[in-house]
Amino acid sequence: MTDLPLLVTHSGSFHCDEAFAYVVLRLSLGLKEPGVDHRLVRTRDTATIAQGDYVWDVGLAYDPAAQRFDHHQRGAPTREDGTPFSAAGLIWQHHGEAALRALLQPEGAEALAPAIAKELDRVLIRRIDEVDNGTASSREPLDLASLVGDCNLTWDTPSEGRQAAEDAAFLEAVAMLDGVLRRRVRALRSRLSADALVVAAQAASADPRVLELERGMPWKNVVFAHDMPVLFAVYPVPNGNWMVDAMPPEPGSFAQRLPLPEAWAGLQDDALAQASGVADAVFVHVRRFVGAARSRAGAVDMARRTMKLAGLVAA
């Protein structure tokens, strides 16, 4: 047991930053369970802190070479814009990519880890830093910091056995954050993997305005990122149909660059086939942002006919 690496953070009530930092450290170092492949001690005892192999959010020192990651001391590091780091941010700078490589195996880890690390730092880690240091411009009742805060013991928890109960509560928060990180990484891996496929598919499509995909995948953000002239995406869905999906004019918009024809809105099957001229047309949503046909050719035809009616395809 004494040969196991010693990981140390502070005792008492815990916050999102040190719990998240522990998640990242375990992944980075290939550790799984305290007491089995490492020792986790939550304490403020200076002698124990000095013996730690990895210490974060306690100890009043930031020294990556010595694996010390506190942010409470004078002169603690900040981001380039002056935003203070929390323990999560400090750990992420030095262990984030290694943690991601562990999560991404065997799915292109070396290629995707840096991009995912940068994106997570922008949208997640920075937020943890801001909330922990009191620099966040706003708070949400269900943000990560609040959810972790709810894991703490209540004020009227009996004193007897409180340390062990706090340690157990800390691990509950860690398990929750571990799941959050894994799901977010899975989603980002999927999105980034789709990027290259969407770019290639658009280049291979017969009309650059009709993106023809071999399977459903995240595509709208790729179109925005690469400034593509896409008006519709066509792709198969599990029930065997092929969707024709209209492109919004800007991220988050519920409008369309070119909606499906108003005369098709809300129609299905034979009624839609007669109105559209597409024999295997299945439906068009009443809001005209999506429709379907039973074949790829039919879905492409729906897109082409829509553009023709809008004067975007020569007669």
Order of alpha helices (4+ residues) and beta strands (2+ residues): beta-alpha-beta-alpha-beta-beta-beta-alpha-alpha-alpha-alpha-alpha-beta-alpha-beta-beta-alpha-beta-beta-alpha
